[in-house]
Amino acid sequence: MENIFLAKLNNYITSAFEKIAVIRTRQALLTLDDRTLADIGYTRQQVLNGDFFNATDVVDFPAGKLGVEKSAQDNNADEKEAA
């Protein structure tokens, strides 16, 4: 019983995050002009329709394998520059 609840909760949360990703990506892309969209390979119509990525690509993105790790010292230097 508890496993079924957790599985349904997991599906709900995953679905919610996928929808949030689509909405935020669409908002960001809509702020770009048509020429910039064309440079990155999208049309305004694709962005309006939401045809700009595959949802499984976002969910299965290997974020931990990017190899981009900043040390604490680099982070502190970035914060000082921002201030």
Rosetta constraint file for C-alpha pairs under 8 A:
AtomPair CA 1 CA 5 HARMONIC 6.48 0.50
AtomPair CA 2 CA 6 HARMONIC 6.23 0.50
AtomPair CA 3 CA 7 HARMONIC 6.06 0.50
AtomPair CA 4 CA 8 HARMONIC 6.18 0.50
AtomPair CA 5 CA 9 HARMONIC 6.07 0.50
AtomPair CA 6 CA 10 HARMONIC 6.01 0.50
AtomPair CA 7 CA 11 HARMONIC 6.25 0.50
AtomPair CA 8 CA 12 HARMONIC 6.15 0.50
AtomPair CA 9 CA 13 HARMONIC 6.14 0.50
AtomPair CA 10 CA 14 HARMONIC 6.05 0.50
AtomPair CA 11 CA 15 HARMONIC 6.06 0.50
AtomPair CA 12 CA 16 HARMONIC 6.13 0.50
AtomPair CA 13 CA 17 HARMONIC 6.22 0.50
AtomPair CA 14 CA 18 HARMONIC 6.23 0.50
AtomPair CA 15 CA 19 HARMONIC 6.31 0.50
AtomPair CA 16 CA 20 HARMONIC 6.21 0.50
AtomPair CA 17 CA 21 HARMONIC 6.07 0.50
AtomPair CA 18 CA 22 HARMONIC 6.32 0.50
AtomPair CA 18 CA 55 HARMONIC 6.71 0.50
AtomPair CA 18 CA 58 HARMONIC 7.72 0.50
AtomPair CA 18 CA 59 HARMONIC 7.34 0.50
AtomPair CA 19 CA 23 HARMONIC 6.20 0.50
AtomPair CA 20 CA 24 HARMONIC 6.07 0.50
AtomPair CA 21 CA 25 HARMONIC 5.95 0.50
AtomPair CA 22 CA 26 HARMONIC 6.01 0.50
AtomPair CA 22 CA 50 HARMONIC 7.28 0.50
AtomPair CA 23 CA 27 HARMONIC 6.18 0.50
AtomPair CA 24 CA 28 HARMONIC 6.19 0.50
AtomPair CA 25 CA 29 HARMONIC 6.10 0.50
AtomPair CA 26 CA 30 HARMONIC 6.01 0.50
AtomPair CA 26 CA 47 HARMONIC 6.06 0.50
AtomPair CA 26 CA 48 HARMONIC 7.37 0.50
AtomPair CA 26 CA 50 HARMONIC 6.93 0.50
AtomPair CA 27 CA 31 HARMONIC 6.67 0.50
AtomPair CA 28 CA 32 HARMONIC 7.30 0.50
AtomPair CA 29 CA 37 HARMONIC 7.47 0.50
AtomPair CA 29 CA 47 HARMONIC 6.85 0.50
AtomPair CA 30 CA 44 HARMONIC 7.64 0.50
AtomPair CA 30 CA 47 HARMONIC 7.03 0.50
AtomPair CA 30 CA 48 HARMONIC 7.94 0.50
AtomPair CA 32 CA 36 HARMONIC 6.20 0.50
AtomPair CA 32 CA 37 HARMONIC 6.44 0.50
AtomPair CA 33 CA 37 HARMONIC 6.36 0.50
AtomPair CA 34 CA 38 HARMONIC 6.13 0.50
AtomPair CA 34 CA 43 HARMONIC 7.08 0.50
AtomPair CA 34 CA 44 HARMONIC 6.52 0.50
AtomPair CA 35 CA 39 HARMONIC 6.24 0.50
AtomPair CA 36 CA 40 HARMONIC 6.50 0.50
AtomPair CA 37 CA 41 HARMONIC 6.23 0.50
AtomPair CA 37 CA 42 HARMONIC 5.15 0.50
AtomPair CA 37 CA 43 HARMONIC 6.05 0.50
AtomPair CA 37 CA 44 HARMONIC 7.14 0.50
AtomPair CA 38 CA 42 HARMONIC 5.26 0.50
AtomPair CA 38 CA 43 HARMONIC 6.01 0.50
AtomPair CA 42 CA 46 HARMONIC 6.36 0.50
AtomPair CA 42 CA 47 HARMONIC 7.18 0.50
AtomPair CA 42 CA 52 HARMONIC 7.01 0.50
AtomPair CA 43 CA 47 HARMONIC 6.57 0.50
AtomPair CA 44 CA 48 HARMONIC 6.23 0.50
AtomPair CA 45 CA 49 HARMONIC 6.07 0.50
AtomPair CA 46 CA 50 HARMONIC 5.91 0.50
AtomPair CA 46 CA 51 HARMONIC 4.91 0.50
AtomPair CA 46 CA 52 HARMONIC 5.88 0.50
AtomPair CA 47 CA 51 HARMONIC 6.22 0.50
AtomPair CA 47 CA 52 HARMONIC 6.00 0.50
AtomPair CA 53 CA 57 HARMONIC 7.40 0.50
AtomPair CA 54 CA 58 HARMONIC 7.06 0.50
AtomPair CA 55 CA 59 HARMONIC 6.45 0.50
AtomPair CA 56 CA 60 HARMONIC 5.85 0.50
AtomPair CA 57 CA 61 HARMONIC 5.85 0.50
AtomPair CA 62 CA 66 HARMONIC 7.16 0.50
AtomPair CA 70 CA 74 HARMONIC 5.98 0.50
AtomPair CA 70 CA 75 HARMONIC 6.72 0.50
AtomPair CA 71 CA 75 HARMONIC 6.48 0.50
AtomPair CA 72 CA 76 HARMONIC 6.25 0.50
AtomPair CA 73 CA 77 HARMONIC 6.28 0.50
AtomPair CA 74 CA 78 HARMONIC 6.24 0.50
AtomPair CA 75 CA 79 HARMONIC 6.28 0.50
AtomPair CA 76 CA 80 HARMONIC 6.26 0.50
AtomPair CA 77 CA 81 HARMONIC 6.29 0.50
AtomPair CA 78 CA 82 HARMONIC 6.27 0.50
AtomPair CA 79 CA 83 HARMONIC 6.36 0.50
